[in-house]
Amino acid sequence: MTYMHVISQFFAHHFPGWGVCHLNYDCRQKTLYFHCRTPGRRTAIFQDAKLISKLDIGIERFVVIHPDYPDIIIRPQSSSRFVDNMLDLDSETP
């Protein structure tokens, strides 16, 4: 079983509402890319951003990509500031 197979099965089991997304992993940057075909898939992943940020699975960035929208970057809490600050959901303006 490959690393990508394990990761894809993990996300399919824990986040079944996401549907199908193409996954791509950059091992040098420890970044997992979710390539979404529909805006609904992108939204579903975004709604789980806080849960994703709590994962401690050796991935430093999760990037959600849809060609018609800006990328969403989620960083685990263990490697950076809380995801709310990354996405400017609750952060104060500097």
Order of alpha helices (4+ residues) and beta strands (2+ residues): alpha-beta-beta-alpha-alpha-beta-beta-alpha
